[in-house]
Amino acid sequence: MLLILSENWTMTSGRDLPTLVRWAREAEDAGFDAVMISEHVVLGPDAGARGVMGNPREYALPGNQDPYTPWPNSLMLLSAIASATSRIRLVAGAVLAPLRHPLLLARELGTLDLLSEGRLVVQPTVSWSRDEYAALGVPFGQRGRILDEQLEIMDRLWRESPVTHHGEFFHFNEVYFEPKAYRPDGPRMWFGGQDMHDRLLKRLVRYGHGFHPLGEPTQADLARLRAGLAAAGRADEPLELIGGTRAVFPDERSCADLGQAMADLPEQLEKGFTTFCLKPSQFTDDADGVDALCKEVMRRAEAMSR
């Protein structure tokens, strides 16, 4: 089970980050495997272009959120969580890689991976907000190609020194990147998306340790992923499949029922999914109730696995 620490502002203030660190510690004590924090650097008017979500406990999606929604720096917050925990994995979900230089991003990720002794999981993404890219002066239409070049650079930085690179977007000569990440091939990498498009498949096959789809993937998408891994000689390598709870809200003011949200986890397990995301604010409004919620989630999950 994975506890999502972003977007829980119906339970606590966006300025009260120590509470998120406490929730991570409580999740670890309850037996959760991971916590996840996503990010934005800034939001613009296009954040709510499709209308703000009805129930504020819903997930933030492209165009459905208030531009005032808090998005603290995910890597700094995960560093604080790393120092307060000892076992739980730290998932940097939705790291907007094209908005950073790859040398700086590799330094940030490598340091956090070392600090946590290999507990870091990174999900690089290109995201969706044109306003955010415009504010940071990065070409929105080229973000996919930027990410692909960044992944190539970081993969080399984890493995060798010095590194020289001359690509479409980045150029440098004989840089020495030390210390490197905890593992010789860098942090674990997840990739996700709404469908199994060509670029996503290539990233998963070349760099991926996990597939975290947005929503429920089709059987055709999963079959295409398996075929791509087999063609690359990775058929026998484990690839983590990340699913989640399905919260259903009775109205725009209430929390969802935990049992109903976890009801299809056995079906997801049968499809090969092994990690399941849960956002606590979907099931409680009590900032002091996360400990009890995590324990109840684990009780139900362990019963299902038996």
TORMARLUM-302283 format. One record per residue (C-alpha): residue number from 0; residue in three letters; chain; x, y, z. Coordinates in nm, 4 decimals, m for minus. Layout:
N
   n res chain     east    north       up
 NUM ALA     A        X        Y        Z
...
***
This chain:
306
   n res chain     east    north       up
   0 MET     A   0.0000   0.0000   0.0000
   1 LEU     A   0.1162   0.3496  m0.0919
   2 LEU     A  m0.0024   0.6627   0.0916
   3 ILE     A  m0.0420   0.9741  m0.1244
   4 LEU     A   0.0686   1.2788   0.0729
   5 SER     A  m0.0116   1.5432  m0.1928
   6 GLU     A  m0.3531   1.7065  m0.2294
   7 ASN     A  m0.4751   1.6449   0.1255
   8 TRP     A  m0.5621   2.0069   0.1967
   9 THR     A  m0.9122   1.9279   0.3260
  10 MET     A  m0.7304   1.7801   0.6283
  11 THR     A  m0.4483   2.0272   0.6883
  12 SER     A  m0.3038   2.3552   0.5634
  13 GLY     A  m0.0684   2.3608   0.2673
  14 ARG     A   0.1801   2.5348   0.4972
  15 ASP     A   0.1676   2.2609   0.7618
  16 LEU     A   0.4308   2.0329   0.6080
  17 PRO     A   0.5440   1.8718   0.9370
  18 THR     A   0.2028   1.7032   0.9510
  19 LEU     A   0.2768   1.5313   0.6194
  20 VAL     A   0.6057   1.4059   0.7636
  21 ARG     A   0.4132   1.2689   1.0631
  22 TRP     A   0.1664   1.0920   0.8348
  23 ALA     A   0.4574   0.9267   0.6518
  24 ARG     A   0.5943   0.7989   0.9806
  25 GLU     A   0.2506   0.6702   1.0816
  26 ALA     A   0.2119   0.4972   0.7439
  27 GLU     A   0.5477   0.3265   0.7904
  28 ASP     A   0.4550   0.2135   1.1414
  29 ALA     A   0.1252   0.0732   1.0126
  30 GLY     A   0.3018  m0.1371   0.7496
  31 PHE     A   0.2614   0.0740   0.4348
  32 ASP     A   0.5273   0.0151   0.1691
  33 ALA     A   0.5551   0.3675   0.0244
  34 VAL     A   0.4511   0.7308   0.0373
  35 MET     A   0.4197   0.9543  m0.2682
  36 ILE     A   0.4417   1.3284  m0.3286
  37 SER     A   0.3763   1.4924  m0.6664
  38 GLU     A   0.4665   1.8421  m0.7769
  39 HIS     A   0.4062   2.1576  m0.9709
  40 VAL     A   0.6458   2.4513  m0.9704
  41 VAL     A   0.3706   2.7076  m1.0335
  42 LEU     A   0.0112   2.7000  m1.1538
  43 GLY     A  m0.1540   2.9327  m1.4028
  44 PRO     A  m0.5110   2.9998  m1.5166
  45 ASP     A  m0.5183   2.6757  m1.7173
  46 ALA     A  m0.5079   2.4800  m1.3876
  47 GLY     A  m0.8852   2.5248  m1.3575
  48 ALA     A  m0.9766   2.5679  m1.7233
  49 ARG     A  m1.2163   2.2708  m1.7185
  50 GLY     A  m1.3853   2.3720  m1.3941
  51 VAL     A  m1.2793   2.2992  m1.0392
  52 MET     A  m1.3543   1.9492  m0.9068
  53 GLY     A  m1.6864   1.9183  m0.7229
  54 ASN     A  m1.5584   1.7350  m0.4171
  55 PRO     A  m1.2226   1.8818  m0.3031
  56 ARG     A  m1.1130   1.5334  m0.1927
  57 GLU     A  m1.0987   1.4165  m0.5555
  58 TYR     A  m0.7671   1.3815  m0.7395
  59 ALA     A  m0.6188   1.6867  m0.9052
  60 LEU     A  m0.6241   1.6270  m1.2815
  61 PRO     A  m0.5345   1.8421  m1.5828
  62 GLY     A  m0.7522   2.1521  m1.5751
  63 ASN     A  m0.9700   2.0684  m1.2725
  64 GLN     A  m0.7938   2.2424  m0.9825
  65 ASP     A  m0.7935   2.5842  m0.8192
  66 PRO     A  m0.4751   2.7739  m0.9196
  67 TYR     A  m0.4263   2.8481  m0.5482
  68 THR     A  m0.3787   2.4747  m0.4760
  69 PRO     A  m0.0577   2.4269  m0.2690
  70 TRP     A   0.2253   2.2288  m0.4294
  71 PRO     A   0.5309   2.2286  m0.1972
  72 ASN     A   0.8645   2.1091  m0.3359
  73 SER     A   0.8380   1.7317  m0.3458
  74 LEU     A   1.2081   1.6459  m0.3234
  75 MET     A   1.2714   1.8693  m0.0216
  76 LEU     A   0.9671   1.7268   0.1548
  77 LEU     A   1.0769   1.3707   0.0766
  78 SER     A   1.4185   1.4539   0.2230
  79 ALA     A   1.2508   1.5458   0.5509
  80 ILE     A   1.0501   1.2221   0.5369
  81 ALA     A   1.3682   1.0234   0.4673
  82 SER     A   1.5214   1.1531   0.7892
  83 ALA     A   1.2088   1.0673   0.9911
  84 THR     A   1.1634   0.7114   0.8572
  85 SER     A   1.3826   0.4078   0.7990
  86 ARG     A   1.2020   0.1617   0.5722
  87 ILE     A   0.9247   0.3149   0.3659
  88 ARG     A   0.9880   0.3913  m0.0017
  89 LEU     A   0.9851   0.7566  m0.1101
  90 VAL     A   0.8021   0.8046  m0.4404
  91 ALA     A   0.8662   1.1343  m0.6168
  92 GLY     A   0.5567   1.1156  m0.8329
  93 ALA     A   0.5151   1.3422  m1.1349
  94 VAL     A   0.8622   1.4982  m1.1256
  95 LEU     A   0.8391   1.7614  m1.4013
  96 ALA     A   1.1773   1.6818  m1.5470
  97 PRO     A   1.1736   1.9152  m1.8532
  98 LEU     A   1.1488   2.2160  m1.6194
  99 ARG     A   1.4973   2.1392  m1.4778
 100 HIS     A   1.8420   2.1017  m1.6255
 101 PRO     A   1.9282   1.7285  m1.6230
 102 LEU     A   2.2575   1.7817  m1.4378
 103 LEU     A   2.0769   1.9620  m1.1561
 104 LEU     A   1.7935   1.7081  m1.1514
 105 ALA     A   2.0394   1.4179  m1.1387
 106 ARG     A   2.2186   1.5850  m0.8493
 107 GLU     A   1.8944   1.6350  m0.6532
 108 LEU     A   1.7702   1.2817  m0.7159
 109 GLY     A   2.1063   1.1171  m0.6540
 110 THR     A   2.1529   1.2975  m0.3226
 111 LEU     A   1.8053   1.2033  m0.1994
 112 ASP     A   1.8626   0.8434  m0.3077
 113 LEU     A   2.1873   0.8304  m0.1098
 114 LEU     A   2.0303   1.0013   0.1904
 115 SER     A   1.7510   0.7431   0.2002
 116 GLU     A   1.9846   0.4507   0.1215
 117 GLY     A   1.8112   0.3538  m0.2007
 118 ARG     A   1.4496   0.4123  m0.0983
 119 LEU     A   1.3817   0.6709  m0.3713
 120 VAL     A   1.1442   0.5985  m0.6592
 121 VAL     A   1.1190   0.8612  m0.9339
 122 GLN     A   0.8320   0.9075  m1.1780
 123 PRO     A   0.9509   1.1595  m1.4393
 124 THR     A   0.6762   1.3165  m1.6462
 125 VAL     A   0.6135   1.5972  m1.8948
 126 SER     A   0.2830   1.7095  m1.7342
 127 TRP     A   0.0091   1.9100  m1.9008
 128 SER     A   0.0135   2.2829  m1.8078
 129 ARG     A   0.1150   2.5190  m2.0876
 130 ASP     A   0.1052   2.8081  m1.8403
 131 GLU     A   0.3626   2.6389  m1.6164
 132 TYR     A   0.6010   2.5798  m1.9064
 133 ALA     A   0.5561   2.9361  m2.0306
 134 ALA     A   0.6341   3.0785  m1.6873
 135 LEU     A   0.9622   2.8852  m1.6771
 136 GLY     A   1.0552   2.9565  m2.0380
 137 VAL     A   1.0522   2.5927  m2.1531
 138 PRO     A   0.8930   2.5030  m2.4910
 139 PHE     A   0.5788   2.3060  m2.4145
 140 GLY     A   0.5626   2.1346  m2.7534
 141 GLN     A   0.9122   1.9893  m2.7139
 142 ARG     A   0.8713   1.8562  m2.3613
 143 GLY     A   0.8612   1.4881  m2.4622
 144 ARG     A   1.1868   1.5113  m2.6568
 145 ILE     A   1.3448   1.7036  m2.3688
 146 LEU     A   1.2510   1.4282  m2.1234
 147 ASP     A   1.3921   1.1562  m2.3474
 148 GLU     A   1.7240   1.3388  m2.3703
 149 GLN     A   1.7271   1.3958  m1.9932
 150 LEU     A   1.6708   1.0261  m1.9249
 151 GLU     A   1.9632   0.9362  m2.1512
 152 ILE     A   2.1876   1.1868  m1.9721
 153 MET     A   2.0911   1.0781  m1.6213
 154 ASP     A   2.1354   0.7116  m1.7083
 155 ARG     A   2.4944   0.7862  m1.8121
 156 LEU     A   2.5604   1.0051  m1.5061
 157 TRP     A   2.4579   0.7235  m1.2704
 158 ARG     A   2.7036   0.4851  m1.4373
 159 GLU     A   3.0159   0.6733  m1.5469
 160 SER     A   3.2449   0.9747  m1.5117
 161 PRO     A   3.3368   1.1875  m1.6933
 162 VAL     A   3.0364   1.2354  m1.9228
 163 THR     A   3.0277   1.4421  m2.2415
 164 HIS     A   2.6964   1.5077  m2.4135
 165 HIS     A   2.5929   1.7042  m2.7202
 166 GLY     A   2.2253   1.6627  m2.7973
 167 GLU     A   1.9285   1.8595  m2.9228
 168 PHE     A   1.8747   2.0536  m2.5982
 169 PHE     A   2.1779   2.0021  m2.3716
 170 HIS     A   2.5526   2.0331  m2.4271
 171 PHE     A   2.8402   1.9798  m2.1855
 172 ASN     A   3.1943   1.8404  m2.1862
 173 GLU     A   3.3675   1.6091  m1.9396
 174 VAL     A   3.1519   1.6564  m1.6319
 175 TYR     A   3.2294   1.4471  m1.3250
 176 PHE     A   2.9205   1.3471  m1.1319
 177 GLU     A   3.0088   1.2369  m0.7783
 178 PRO     A   2.8790   1.0997  m0.5520
 179 LYS     A   2.6498   0.8869  m0.7605
 180 ALA     A   2.3129   0.7456  m0.6591
 181 TYR     A   2.2776   0.4565  m0.4158
 182 ARG     A   2.2534   0.1884  m0.6866
 183 PRO     A   2.4935   0.1721  m0.9827
 184 ASP     A   2.2043   0.2223  m1.2259
 185 GLY     A   2.0394   0.5037  m1.0278
 186 PRO     A   1.7051   0.5361  m0.8458
 187 ARG     A   1.4104   0.3123  m0.9349
 188 MET     A   1.2025   0.4654  m1.2156
 189 TRP     A   0.8275   0.4527  m1.2682
 190 PHE     A   0.6489   0.5863  m1.5751
 191 GLY     A   0.2806   0.6492  m1.6319
 192 GLY     A   0.0233   0.7953  m1.8650
 193 GLN     A  m0.3335   0.7748  m1.9882
 194 ASP     A  m0.2499   0.5204  m2.2597
 195 MET     A   0.0456   0.3129  m2.3788
 196 HIS     A   0.1760   0.5518  m2.6445
 197 ASP     A   0.5041   0.4854  m2.8257
 198 ARG     A   0.7229   0.7155  m2.6159
 199 LEU     A   0.5880   0.5781  m2.2886
 200 LEU     A   0.6523   0.2225  m2.4013
 201 LYS     A   1.0111   0.3060  m2.5012
 202 ARG     A   1.0779   0.4717  m2.1639
 203 LEU     A   0.9346   0.1769  m1.9740
 204 VAL     A   1.1316  m0.0777  m2.1741
 205 ARG     A   1.4625   0.1087  m2.1522
 206 TYR     A   1.4535   0.2626  m1.8028
 207 GLY     A   1.1403   0.1477  m1.6216
 208 HIS     A   1.1051  m0.0461  m1.2991
 209 GLY     A   0.7328   0.0256  m1.2633
 210 PHE     A   0.4214   0.1221  m1.4612
 211 HIS     A   0.1852   0.3671  m1.2892
 212 PRO     A  m0.1036   0.4394  m1.5270
 213 LEU     A  m0.3450   0.7284  m1.4909
 214 GLY     A  m0.6682   0.5400  m1.4396
 215 GLU     A  m0.7197   0.1762  m1.5302
 216 PRO     A  m0.5111   0.0517  m1.8257
 217 THR     A  m0.6722  m0.1576  m2.0954
 218 GLN     A  m0.5795  m0.5194  m2.1499
 219 ALA     A  m0.4396  m0.4116  m2.4876
 220 ASP     A  m0.2071  m0.1634  m2.3141
 221 LEU     A  m0.0839  m0.4309  m2.0735
 222 ALA     A  m0.0341  m0.6778  m2.3583
 223 ARG     A   0.1641  m0.4202  m2.5531
 224 LEU     A   0.3810  m0.3555  m2.2483
 225 ARG     A   0.4504  m0.7259  m2.2014
 226 ALA     A   0.5381  m0.7628  m2.5688
 227 GLY     A   0.7728  m0.4640  m2.5561
 228 LEU     A   0.9539  m0.5995  m2.2518
 229 ALA     A   0.9865  m0.9425  m2.4132
 230 ALA     A   1.1268  m0.7942  m2.7343
 231 ALA     A   1.3904  m0.6127  m2.5278
 232 GLY     A   1.4883  m0.9314  m2.3433
 233 ARG     A   1.3210  m0.8199  m2.0211
 234 ALA     A   1.0391  m1.0749  m2.0082
 235 ASP     A   1.1777  m1.2330  m1.6905
 236 GLU     A   1.2587  m0.9057  m1.5142
 237 PRO     A   1.0010  m0.7888  m1.2590
 238 LEU     A   0.8121  m0.4721  m1.3515
 239 GLU     A   0.6022  m0.3277  m1.0720
 240 LEU     A   0.2412  m0.2511  m1.1656
 241 ILE     A   0.0828   0.0257  m0.9598
 242 GLY     A  m0.2931   0.0408  m0.9130
 243 GLY     A  m0.5103   0.2132  m0.6566
 244 THR     A  m0.8260   0.2441  m0.4552
 245 ARG     A  m1.1390   0.3696  m0.6339
 246 ALA     A  m1.3079   0.6274  m0.4108
 247 VAL     A  m1.6765   0.6961  m0.4758
 248 PHE     A  m1.8167   1.0057  m0.3053
 249 PRO     A  m2.1849   1.0106  m0.2072
 250 ASP     A  m2.1948   1.3904  m0.2528
 251 GLU     A  m1.9625   1.6902  m0.2837
 252 ARG     A  m1.9185   1.7325   0.0934
 253 SER     A  m1.8535   1.3792   0.2194
 254 CYS     A  m1.5692   1.1304   0.2339
 255 ALA     A  m1.5790   0.7987   0.0491
 256 ASP     A  m1.6328   0.4549   0.2024
 257 LEU     A  m1.3024   0.2715   0.2515
 258 GLY     A  m1.4442  m0.0773   0.2025
 259 GLN     A  m1.6100   0.0159  m0.1251
 260 ALA     A  m1.2887   0.1835  m0.2486
 261 MET     A  m1.0791  m0.1259  m0.1748
 262 ALA     A  m1.3318  m0.3750  m0.3090
 263 ASP     A  m1.1677  m0.4274  m0.6480
 264 LEU     A  m0.8129  m0.4726  m0.5165
 265 PRO     A  m0.8384  m0.8543  m0.5488
 266 GLU     A  m0.9286  m0.8107  m0.9168
 267 GLN     A  m0.6294  m0.5817  m0.9651
 268 LEU     A  m0.4085  m0.8380  m0.7900
 269 GLU     A  m0.5244  m1.1016  m1.0372
 270 LYS     A  m0.4126  m0.8754  m1.3237
 271 GLY     A  m0.0622  m0.8524  m1.1752
 272 PHE     A  m0.0846  m0.5245  m0.9841
 273 THR     A   0.0982  m0.5347  m0.6515
 274 THR     A   0.1134  m0.1731  m0.5265
 275 PHE     A  m0.1995   0.0298  m0.4531
 276 CYS     A  m0.2282   0.4052  m0.3995
 277 LEU     A  m0.4574   0.5594  m0.1397
 278 LYS     A  m0.5158   0.9281  m0.0614
 279 PRO     A  m0.6157   0.9645   0.3064
 280 SER     A  m0.8294   1.2768   0.2668
 281 GLN     A  m1.0691   1.0737   0.0522
 282 PHE     A  m1.1629   0.8714   0.3619
 283 THR     A  m1.1246   1.1025   0.6628
 284 ASP     A  m1.1330   1.4736   0.7446
 285 ASP     A  m0.9351   1.4212   1.0658
 286 ALA     A  m0.5639   1.5075   1.0451
 287 ASP     A  m0.5138   1.2999   1.3608
 288 GLY     A  m0.6989   1.0027   1.2140
 289 VAL     A  m0.4412   0.8994   0.9519
 290 ASP     A  m0.2700   0.6555   1.1885
 291 ALA     A  m0.5956   0.4674   1.2523
 292 LEU     A  m0.6871   0.4827   0.8826
 293 CYS     A  m0.3517   0.3322   0.7785
 294 LYS     A  m0.3895   0.0500   1.0295
 295 GLU     A  m0.7402  m0.0269   0.9056
 296 VAL     A  m0.6209  m0.0219   0.5426
 297 MET     A  m0.3461  m0.2716   0.6230
 298 ARG     A  m0.5884  m0.4933   0.8162
 299 ARG     A  m0.8173  m0.5096   0.5122
 300 ALA     A  m0.5302  m0.5520   0.2652
 301 GLU     A  m0.3749  m0.8368   0.4598
 302 ALA     A  m0.7130  m1.0096   0.4825
 303 MET     A  m0.7501  m0.9792   0.1035
 304 SER     A  m0.4024  m1.1180   0.0376
 305 ARG     A  m0.4795  m1.4226   0.2525
***
